[in-house]
Amino acid sequence: MSQIPSIPSFAPVPEGLDPQTWQNYQKHERQALTHDPHRPSYHLSAPSGWLNDPNGIIYWQGNYHLFYQYNPHAARWGAPYWGHIMSSDLVHWQELPTALTPSQEPVDLDGCWSGCAINDKGVATFLYRG
C-alpha cells in the first residue's frame, strides 16, 4: 500500500468547494503521504483523512474486495464513507472509487456505518447501518 496510484480524486467534493481545488488538495495529500516514512507500507491506510474499521470484505469474481470506513475530508472523525480497495493476492492492493457516500436522506445522514458484503446468488449485496 505504500505506492498510491496517480489517479483522480475519489473522495466526493465537500459542499461549497470548487472541484478543481479539491482535486488539487487530494493530489497533494496523496503525494505527501506516499513519501511519509511513518506511513504503513503493508497494512491498509486510507488515501487521506481518517480511517476507521474494515467492513464488507468479500471475495468476488476472482478478487478480494475490502471496504473500510473513512472520512476523506479530514484526519479526524466525521460521518464515515466506505473506501474500497481490491487485491488478487492480499498483498498488492489497488485503490478503487469510494463505494458508499452518506446522503442527505435520513437513512444515512450520519454516515455509512458497519456492514457486510455477501454473494447473494451471484449478486454482490451490501448491508450497512446508516
C-alpha positions, 0 to 999 in steps of 0.5 A, a space after each residue: 500500500 505504500 505506492 498510491 496510484 496517480 489517479 483522480 480524486 475519489 473522495 466526493 467534493 465537500 459542499 461549497 468547494 470548487 472541484 478543481 481545488 479539491 482535486 488539487 488538495 487530494 493530489 497533494 495529500 496523496 503525494 505527501 503521504 506516499 513519501 511519509 516514512 511513518 506511513 504503513 507500507 503493508 497494512 491498509 491506510 486510507 488515501 487521506 483523512 481518517 480511517 476507521 474499521 474494515 467492513 464488507 470484505 468479500 471475495 468476488 469474481 476472482 478478487 478480494 474486495 475490502 471496504 473500510 470506513 473513512 472520512 476523506 475530508 479530514 484526519 479526524 472523525 466525521 460521518 464515515 464513507 466506505 473506501 474500497 480497495 481490491 487485491 488478487 493476492 492480499 498483498 498488492 492492493 489497488 485503490 478503487 472509487 469510494 463505494 458508499 457516500 452518506 446522503 442527505 436522506 435520513 437513512 444515512 445522514 450520519 454516515 455509512 456505518 458497519 456492514 457486510 458484503 455477501 454473494 447473494 446468488 451471484 449478486 454482490 449485496 451490501 448491508 450497512 447501518 446508516 
